[in-house]
Amino acid sequence: MISQPFEYSRPGTLAEALELLSGGSTKPLAGGMSLIPMMKLRLAAPEHLIDLSRIPGLDAISEGGGSIRIGALATHYGIESSALIRAKCPLLAETAGRIGDVQVRNSGTIGGSVAHADPSSDYAAALLALDATVHIAGRRGNRSLPYAEFLVDTFTTLLEPGELVEAIEIPAENPSTGSSYQKMVQPASGFAIVGVAARVARIAGKITFARIGITGLGSKAFRAVNVEALLLAGNAAAAAAAAGDGIEANSDLHASSHYRSQMVKVYCARAISTALSRAA
Ligand SMILES: Cc1cc2nc3c(=O)[nH]c(=O)nc-3n(C[C@H](O)[C@H](O)[C@H](O)COP(=O)(O)OP(=O)(O)OC[C@H]3O[C@@H](n4cnc5c(N)ncnc54)[C@H](O)[C@@H]3O)c2cc1C
């Protein structure tokens, strides 16, 4: 299907983009990997697209003050291949490398993925496990929110109309922490049927830190605090088996809710054991 007609603008600065976004039925366009298919299917019909792709510096990846800042326009491939992210935030690089296919990774952006809030987004699991912060720019000022608060539900975030995701910030990884992203792939699209991001640290055999983010299972990605608590209590054997407890699992033509809620335990076990094997 062909999308409805729309106006197109390509601002050269963030301020200009925010000015254009303050008009009526506008939408920012980043990689177009989610928005353009939605427009073609007439699930979205913005009257005016504001293309962010030529705003200088919006794809920058930098380090400062003990954290890594990733500009909203950084592509999945840019994140996967960044030497800085591979060294200081390996979980995000690993996750980016598991998204979709080469074309999607070359065009899709972290800002677009975070704003779109697909319930199977791979980044969502990793950003929860990484205690990420979302930096938001708006005409009335900027604000920052923990990603766990920013993500509200399926395709829903705390982003207000006219606001843009400007960057994602992640604390630089402690070198003794091990991490892993494990995903059951839906082969046609590459999306996660379930995906689990794990970060763990242990001292003298005892787990001292645990973060588990799960995507694809329910209406939004979530932190599995019950699994984390069991890991910290030294009950690693029971931890993965508790993944998904209390969550109403999605059911669709790719996987029933029962299948998803069993598979999340399997992928959680794999993520934990791989993360533990990588922890110094
Ligand atoms: C075939 C296929 C396979 C895929 N497989 C996967 C997968 O395995 N895992 C996965 O996680 N994702 C997958 N995706 C989605 C992909 O990661 C998209 O790139 C991503 O969801 C959206 O990023 P984008 O830059 O393309 O955003 P766009 O499509 O340009 O925009 C998406 C939405 O975000 C808004 N937006 C964009 N940028 C900003 C911003 N900076 N601030 C505020 N709002 C903004 C847009 O207005 C729109 O509403 C797949 C997509 C396709 C087409």
The ligand as an SDF file (V2000), in Angstrom:
LIG
                    3D

 53 58  0  0  0  0  0  0  0  0999 V2000
   12.3460   -6.1560    8.9380 C   0  0  0  0  0  0  0  0  0  0  0  0
   12.5550   -5.5230   10.2900 C   0  0  0  0  0  0  0  0  0  0  0  0
   13.1150   -6.2670   11.3020 C   0  0  0  0  0  0  0  0  0  0  0  0
   13.3160   -5.6960   12.5570 C   0  0  0  0  0  0  0  0  0  0  0  0
   13.8490   -6.4690   13.5340 N   0  0  0  0  0  0  0  0  0  0  0  0
   14.0320   -5.9370   14.7600 C   0  0  0  0  0  0  0  0  0  0  0  0
   14.5960   -6.7190   15.8090 C   0  0  0  0  0  0  0  0  0  0  0  0
   14.9630   -7.8710   15.6360 O   0  0  0  0  0  0  0  0  0  0  0  0
   14.7390   -6.1300   17.0210 N   0  0  0  0  0  0  0  0  0  0  0  0
   14.3720   -4.8280   17.2590 C   0  0  0  0  0  0  0  0  0  0  0  0
   14.5260   -4.3510   18.4000 O   0  0  0  0  0  0  0  0  0  0  0  0
   13.8690   -4.0570   16.2820 N   0  0  0  0  0  0  0  0  0  0  0  0
   13.6900   -4.5770   15.0340 C   0  0  0  0  0  0  0  0  0  0  0  0
   13.1700   -3.7980   14.0550 N   0  0  0  0  0  0  0  0  0  0  0  0
   12.8360   -2.3870   14.3350 C   0  0  0  0  0  0  0  0  0  0  0  0
   14.0790   -1.5400   14.0880 C   0  0  0  0  0  0  0  0  0  0  0  0
   14.9910   -1.7250   15.1650 O   0  0  0  0  0  0  0  0  0  0  0  0
   13.7690   -0.0370   13.9640 C   0  0  0  0  0  0  0  0  0  0  0  0
   14.9470    0.5100   13.4510 O   0  0  0  0  0  0  0  0  0  0  0  0
   13.4220    0.7160   15.1990 C   0  0  0  0  0  0  0  0  0  0  0  0
   12.3530    0.1720   15.9070 O   0  0  0  0  0  0  0  0  0  0  0  0
   12.9810    2.1450   14.8470 C   0  0  0  0  0  0  0  0  0  0  0  0
   14.1120    2.9070   14.5700 O   0  0  0  0  0  0  0  0  0  0  0  0
   14.1300    3.9070   13.3460 P   0  0  0  0  0  0  0  0  0  0  0  0
   15.3520    4.7360   13.5190 O   0  0  0  0  0  0  0  0  0  0  0  0
   13.9940    3.1490   12.0890 O   0  0  0  0  0  0  0  0  0  0  0  0
   12.8540    4.8240   13.6560 O   0  0  0  0  0  0  0  0  0  0  0  0
   11.6950    5.3440   12.7030 P   0  0  0  0  0  0  0  0  0  0  0  0
   11.0410    4.2030   12.0140 O   0  0  0  0  0  0  0  0  0  0  0  0
   12.1800    6.4700   11.8620 O   0  0  0  0  0  0  0  0  0  0  0  0
   10.7170    5.9400   13.8190 O   0  0  0  0  0  0  0  0  0  0  0  0
   10.0340    5.0850   14.7190 C   0  0  0  0  0  0  0  0  0  0  0  0
    9.1650    5.9420   15.6550 C   0  0  0  0  0  0  0  0  0  0  0  0
    9.9740    6.7200   16.5260 O   0  0  0  0  0  0  0  0  0  0  0  0
    9.7990    8.1280   16.3180 C   0  0  0  0  0  0  0  0  0  0  0  0
   11.1470    8.6940   16.4310 N   0  0  0  0  0  0  0  0  0  0  0  0
   12.2350    8.3810   15.6980 C   0  0  0  0  0  0  0  0  0  0  0  0
   13.3160    9.0170   16.1810 N   0  0  0  0  0  0  0  0  0  0  0  0
   12.9020    9.7340   17.2370 C   0  0  0  0  0  0  0  0  0  0  0  0
   13.5670   10.5820   18.1740 C   0  0  0  0  0  0  0  0  0  0  0  0
   14.8820   10.8040   18.1380 N   0  0  0  0  0  0  0  0  0  0  0  0
   12.8300   11.1680   19.1490 N   0  0  0  0  0  0  0  0  0  0  0  0
   11.4960   10.9380   19.2140 C   0  0  0  0  0  0  0  0  0  0  0  0
   10.8170   10.1480   18.3710 N   0  0  0  0  0  0  0  0  0  0  0  0
   11.5110    9.5410   17.4000 C   0  0  0  0  0  0  0  0  0  0  0  0
    9.1390    8.2460   14.9500 C   0  0  0  0  0  0  0  0  0  0  0  0
    8.3490    9.4100   14.8550 O   0  0  0  0  0  0  0  0  0  0  0  0
    8.3050    6.9820   14.9100 C   0  0  0  0  0  0  0  0  0  0  0  0
    7.1150    7.1700   15.6510 O   0  0  0  0  0  0  0  0  0  0  0  0
   12.9640   -4.3270   12.7880 C   0  0  0  0  0  0  0  0  0  0  0  0
   12.4110   -3.5720   11.7470 C   0  0  0  0  0  0  0  0  0  0  0  0
   12.2190   -4.1540   10.5010 C   0  0  0  0  0  0  0  0  0  0  0  0
   11.6490   -3.3070    9.3920 C   0  0  0  0  0  0  0  0  0  0  0  0
  1  2  1  0
  2  3  1  0
  2 52  2  0
  3  4  2  0
  4  5  1  0
  4 50  1  0
  5  6  2  0
  6  7  1  0
  6 13  1  0
  7  8  2  0
  7  9  1  0
  9 10  1  0
 10 11  2  0
 10 12  1  0
 12 13  2  0
 13 14  1  0
 14 15  1  0
 14 50  1  0
 15 16  1  0
 16 17  1  0
 16 18  1  0
 18 19  1  0
 18 20  1  0
 20 21  1  0
 20 22  1  0
 22 23  1  0
 23 24  1  0
 24 25  2  0
 24 26  1  0
 24 27  1  0
 27 28  1  0
 28 29  2  0
 28 30  1  0
 28 31  1  0
 31 32  1  0
 32 33  1  0
 33 34  1  0
 33 48  1  0
 34 35  1  0
 35 36  1  0
 35 46  1  0
 36 37  1  0
 36 45  1  0
 37 38  2  0
 38 39  1  0
 39 40  1  0
 39 45  2  0
 40 41  1  0
 40 42  2  0
 42 43  1  0
 43 44  2  0
 44 45  1  0
 46 47  1  0
 46 48  1  0
 48 49  1  0
 50 51  2  0
 51 52  1  0
 52 53  1  0
M  END
$$$$
